[in-house]
């Protein structure tokens, strides 16, 4: 999991190519790409918080 520093979005890292990192939102959806310098891995605490927020959103039907 990583954070896109340009806009704060969090996603699962799906693929890495030279000069590009592909991320997908935690609840699913359209992937986006970012430059490696614009992405940083999440700490274990941040990962847990993000997954919990996604699970809560799904339970409220805000995410698929």
Secondary structure, DSSP 4 states (H G I P E B T S, - for coil): -EEETTT--EEEEEEEETTEEEEEETT----EEE-GGGEEEPPHHHHHHHHHHHHHHHHTTS--
